[in-house]
């Protein structure tokens, strides 16, 4: 897809205390993201029928799904030690 862009910069320096934060943050952010993912599944079905009926996408549903998928990528990047930048707990709708 031409419309998807991913950029993760390499930074050699890392803080040791961040490793402890990462474990706690993974549990909390994972639970929050799980709830959003369940809602996203419902939104995905609604978006499917909306496109089927109206032959176009709903902007609000699109923005919500995009925010959840971006948040999933941010959390996975953080948990895979690609970055020390903690993702927000709640997906940002303005991405």
C-alpha positions in Angstrom: 0.0 0.0 0.0 1.3 3.4 -0.8 -0.6 5.2 1.9 1.0 3.5 4.9 4.2 5.0 6.3 6.3 3.6 9.1 9.3 5.2 10.6 11.3 4.0 13.6 14.6 5.6 14.3 17.5 3.7 15.8 18.8 5.2 19.1 21.7 3.3 20.7 21.4 4.7 24.2 18.7 3.2 26.4 17.9 3.6 30.1 17.9 0.5 32.3 15.0 1.7 34.4 12.9 1.8 31.3 13.1 -2.0 31.2 11.2 -2.2 34.5 8.6 0.4 33.3 8.1 -1.6 30.1 6.9 -4.7 32.0 4.2 -2.8 34.0 3.3 -0.6 31.0 2.9 -3.7 28.8 0.3 -5.1 31.1 -1.7 -1.9 31.6 -1.5 -0.7 27.9 -2.2 -4.2 26.7 -5.5 -4.4 28.7 -6.6 -1.0 27.5 -5.7 -1.8 23.9 -7.6 -5.1 24.2 -10.8 -3.3 25.1 -10.3 -0.9 22.2 -9.6 -3.8 19.9 -12.9 -5.4 20.9 -14.7 -2.2 20.1 -12.7 -1.9 16.8 -14.0 -5.3 15.8 -17.6 -4.1 16.2 -16.7 -0.9 14.3 -15.1 -3.0 11.5 -18.4 -4.9 11.0 -20.4 -1.6 11.0 -17.9 -0.1 8.5 -18.3 -3.2 6.3 -22.1 -2.8 6.1 -21.8 1.0 5.8 -19.6 0.5 2.7 -21.9 -2.2 1.4 -25.0 0.0 1.6 -23.6 3.5 0.8 -20.5 2.6 -1.4 -18.3 4.9 0.7 -16.5 4.9 4.0 -17.7 6.6 7.2 -15.0 9.2 8.3 -15.5 8.7 12.0 -15.4 4.9 11.8 -12.3 5.1 9.6 -10.5 7.5 12.1 -11.3 5.2 15.0 -10.0 2.1 13.3 -6.9 3.9 12.1 -6.2 5.2 15.6 -6.5 1.6 17.1 -4.2 0.1 14.5 -1.6 2.9 14.9 -1.8 2.4 18.7 -1.3 -1.3 18.2 1.8 -0.6 16.1 3.2 1.8 18.7 2.7 -0.7 21.5 4.2 -3.5 19.6 7.3 -1.4 18.7 7.7 -0.4 22.3 7.4 -4.1 23.5 9.8 -5.2 20.8 12.5 -2.9 22.1 12.5 -0.8 19.0 11.9 2.4 21.0 12.0 3.7 24.5 9.2 6.1 23.8 6.1 4.9 25.7 2.9 4.9 23.7 -0.1 6.7 25.2 -2.6 4.5 27.1 -5.6 5.7 25.0 -5.3 5.8 21.2 -4.9 9.3 19.8 -7.7 10.0 17.3 -5.7 12.8 15.5 -3.1 10.5 13.9 
